[in-house]
Amino acid sequence: MKAVLEVNVNELNADFLKVIRNMFKKNVTEIVIKPQMLTLEEFDKSLPIGEVLQSLHDGGHNSGFLSEIKEGLENSSVYSKDEG
């Protein structure tokens, strides 16, 4: 039997290895691991920065990444207070 798994980088952890180990125990002879495809969407600049950051946090991103995104958004033309 063959198993194809689509995973994102946040799922590559000890629990993921347990899943693979259990598959081997159940006679899975081949496991293909593929990166989960990203879906890009147009950025909605009407969203407050806090809501954007909360969404990223809920998606499992770490605090260092969130800090950099916050700084980038606050200094970007997207959220510029001098728009006219």
N, C-alpha and C positions, 0 to 999 in steps of 0.2 A: 504494500500500500504506500502511496505517496501523499505527502501533506505539503501544501503551499501556504506559507504564512506571510502576511503583509504586516509589517511592524514599523512603528516610528521609534526614533532614538530613545525616547523616554521609557519604552517598554523593554529595552535591553538591560535586564537586571537579573538578580538571582531567581526571581519567580519565573522569568522566561526560561531559564535553564531547567527549572523543575518541569515545566511544560514539555520541553524537548525530551527530557529524561523519561517522562511518563509515556510519550509517544513511542520511544524506542521499546519500552516494556510491552506496548500493545502491538508489536510487530509492524510498526511503520518503518519501512526500509529506506525511504528517501524523504528528506525534509528540505524544501526549498524556501529560503528566507529572502523576501523581497522588501525593499524599502516602501513604506506607505507613500502613495503619490500625494503630493500637495495640491490643493486647490487654491488658486489665487483669485482673490476678489478685489474689486476696486475699493480703495480706502474711503470710508465715509467720514469726511472731515467734520460733519455735524456732531459726531460723538464726542463727549467730553473726554479729556485725557484719562481721567480716573476710570471711566468705563472701558476704555481700550486696555489699560493696564490690568484691570480686573479680569477681563476676558483672557489675556495672556497668562495671568496667574492661574486661572482655572484650567488652562490648557497644559499646566505643568511646568511652565518656564521658571527658571531660578531667579532669585532676587537681584543678582548682579546684572543679568540680562534686562530685567524690568527697569532697573535704575538707569541703564544706558538708553533704553527706549524712551523713558520719561524725559531724560535730558535732551535727547534728540528731538522729540516732539515739541518740547517747550521752546526750543531754539529754531524750529523749522518755519518755513514760510506757510505751511499748512495752518498752523495755529498762531500766526503773526497777528498781533493786535494793531499793527500799522497798515491794515489792508485798505484803508481808504476812508 
